[in-house]
Amino acid sequence: MAKFSTEQKIQSVKEYLNGNDGVKTIARSIGVDHSVLLQWIKQYNLFGEDAFEKRYTSYPQQYKLDVLNYMNEQGTSIRETAAIFNIPSPSTLLKWKIAYESEGLDALQIKKEGRPFM
């Protein structure tokens, strides 16, 4: 899937919100699945233009657990939960879920990446 700039995402969402075209038509014109555009729309409605700002962060263990608990208790999908918590990639949640289910709470711990310090 191609990467889209913040401006492209905002433009696509505004095009939909202005009633110019439907979700599937807009999604097809920019080359994404309509579910991706729907996620952008949810994020925009919840957080405005800030939803698309690039951020690189590591999430604390308790935050990950809270997000997973919310998803289980509310019955929201991975995409919906990612939009609600403004997590850029739903695959991040999927990784957390799989790790938690297979390895338990310790799997959600922040791990240092890279070579060990000498």
C-alpha positions as CSV (number, residue, x, y, z in Angstrom):
1,M,0.0,0.0,0.0
2,A,1.3,3.5,-0.9
3,K,2.0,5.9,1.9
4,F,-0.1,9.0,1.9
5,S,0.9,12.5,3.2
6,T,-1.1,14.2,5.9
7,E,-2.4,16.6,3.3
8,Q,-3.6,13.8,1.1
9,K,-5.5,12.1,3.9
10,I,-7.1,15.4,5.1
11,Q,-8.1,16.2,1.5
12,S,-9.7,12.8,1.0
13,V,-11.6,13.0,4.3
14,K,-12.9,16.5,3.6
15,E,-13.9,15.5,0.1
16,Y,-16.1,12.8,1.7
17,L,-17.4,15.1,4.5
18,N,-18.4,17.7,2.0
19,G,-20.6,15.2,0.3
20,N,-18.8,15.3,-3.1
21,D,-18.6,11.5,-3.4
22,G,-19.1,8.3,-1.6
23,V,-16.4,6.4,0.4
24,K,-15.9,3.7,-2.2
25,T,-15.6,6.2,-5.1
26,I,-13.0,8.3,-3.2
27,A,-11.1,5.3,-2.0
28,R,-10.9,3.9,-5.5
29,S,-9.7,7.2,-6.9
30,I,-6.8,7.4,-4.5
31,G,-6.0,3.7,-4.6
32,V,-6.9,2.4,-1.1
33,D,-9.5,0.0,0.3
34,H,-12.6,1.8,1.5
35,S,-12.0,0.5,5.0
36,V,-8.8,2.5,5.2
37,L,-10.7,5.7,4.2
38,L,-13.3,4.9,6.8
39,Q,-10.6,4.7,9.4
40,W,-9.2,8.1,8.4
41,I,-12.7,9.5,8.7
42,K,-13.1,8.1,12.2
43,Q,-9.7,9.5,13.2
44,Y,-10.5,12.9,11.7
45,N,-13.9,13.0,13.5
46,L,-12.3,12.2,16.9
47,F,-9.0,14.1,16.7
48,G,-9.2,16.6,13.8
49,E,-6.2,17.2,11.6
50,D,-3.9,16.2,14.5
51,A,-4.9,12.6,13.9
52,F,-2.6,12.4,10.9
53,E,0.5,13.9,12.4
54,K,3.5,11.6,12.4
55,R,4.6,10.4,15.8
56,Y,7.0,7.8,16.8
57,T,6.4,6.6,20.3
58,S,6.6,3.6,22.4
59,Y,3.5,2.8,24.5
60,P,3.8,1.8,28.1
61,Q,2.7,-1.7,29.2
62,Q,-0.3,-0.4,31.1
63,Y,-1.5,1.7,28.2
64,K,-1.3,-1.4,25.9
65,L,-3.3,-3.4,28.5
66,D,-5.9,-0.7,28.8
67,V,-6.4,-0.5,25.0
68,L,-6.7,-4.3,24.7
69,N,-9.2,-4.4,27.7
70,Y,-11.2,-1.6,26.0
71,M,-11.4,-3.5,22.8
72,N,-12.5,-6.7,24.6
73,E,-15.1,-5.0,26.8
74,Q,-16.6,-2.8,24.1
75,G,-16.4,-5.3,21.4
76,T,-14.8,-2.9,19.0
77,S,-12.7,-4.1,16.0
78,I,-9.0,-3.6,15.8
79,R,-9.5,-0.8,13.2
80,E,-12.1,1.0,15.4
81,T,-9.9,0.7,18.5
82,A,-6.9,2.1,16.6
83,A,-9.0,5.1,15.5
84,I,-10.4,5.7,19.0
85,F,-7.0,5.7,20.6
86,N,-5.3,7.4,17.6
87,I,-2.9,4.6,17.0
88,P,-1.6,5.0,13.5
89,S,-1.5,1.4,12.5
90,P,-4.1,-1.2,13.4
91,S,-1.4,-3.9,12.9
92,T,0.2,-2.5,16.1
93,L,-2.9,-3.6,18.0
94,L,-2.9,-6.9,16.4
95,K,0.7,-7.5,17.4
96,W,-0.1,-6.5,21.0
97,K,-3.2,-8.8,21.0
98,I,-1.3,-11.8,19.7
99,A,1.7,-11.3,22.0
100,Y,-0.6,-10.9,25.1
101,E,-2.7,-14.0,24.2
102,S,0.4,-16.2,23.6
103,E,2.9,-14.9,26.2
104,G,0.9,-13.0,28.8
105,L,1.4,-9.6,30.4
106,D,5.2,-9.7,30.1
107,A,5.0,-9.6,26.3
108,L,3.6,-6.1,26.5
109,Q,6.7,-4.8,28.2
110,I,8.8,-2.2,26.3
111,K,11.9,-3.9,24.9
112,K,15.0,-2.1,24.0
113,E,15.9,-2.7,20.4
114,G,19.3,-2.9,18.8
115,R,22.6,-4.2,19.9
116,P,23.2,-4.6,23.6
117,F,25.3,-2.0,25.4
118,M,28.9,-3.1,26.0
